[in-house]
């Protein structure tokens, strides 16, 4: 009887162990926590008042172009109204007051750059002699047209001017310069071309020279 009771106790114990040993269902995996996104902050742009204004770019003063006429030329008037010339209206103007002291040089250049017309006006003494006038002129010309300048002719004109025909082997350029003095100024007008383009510009430059008027 005691053995039967012991058997029942042992069987009950084994049943309890069997029930307790059953595996429990796996815990459901937790969903990953999404990191919070930082809020997008709109960048505040500086107001117009806070922005530093850029300094304006200064433009170099342009040389005034003479008004064009109906015949395709423009009238150039030398300083102090010393003389005028009729120059092709598509030529480019440039002014120089630095190369020679107390002197204004105005140059008009052909579109292809192979010919030019130039005016020089220099402040001088009214009593400048004819010898000094010619010496100053030739010195200025050598500074402008070539240190090797050579003179083919020197002719006095009926209106008081002198006409110099010249060439420069160094610059391969030839030209004609008309010079004189008036009211305390030494002045001259030059027409010149590159030697390779003589046939293109000789007649054009002669028209410019013939248009001279005081």
Secondary structure, 3 states (H helix, E strand, C coil): CHHHHHHHHHHHHHHHHHHHCCCCCCCCCCCCCCCCCCCCCCCCCCCCCCCCCCCCCCCCCCCCCCCECCCCEEEEECHHHCCEEEEECCCEEEEECCCCCCEEEEEEECCCCCEEEEEEEEECCCCCCHHHHHHHHHHHHHHHHCCCCEEEEEEECCCCCEEEEEEECCCCEEEEEEEEEECCEEEEEEEEEEHHHHHHHHHHHHHHHHCCEC
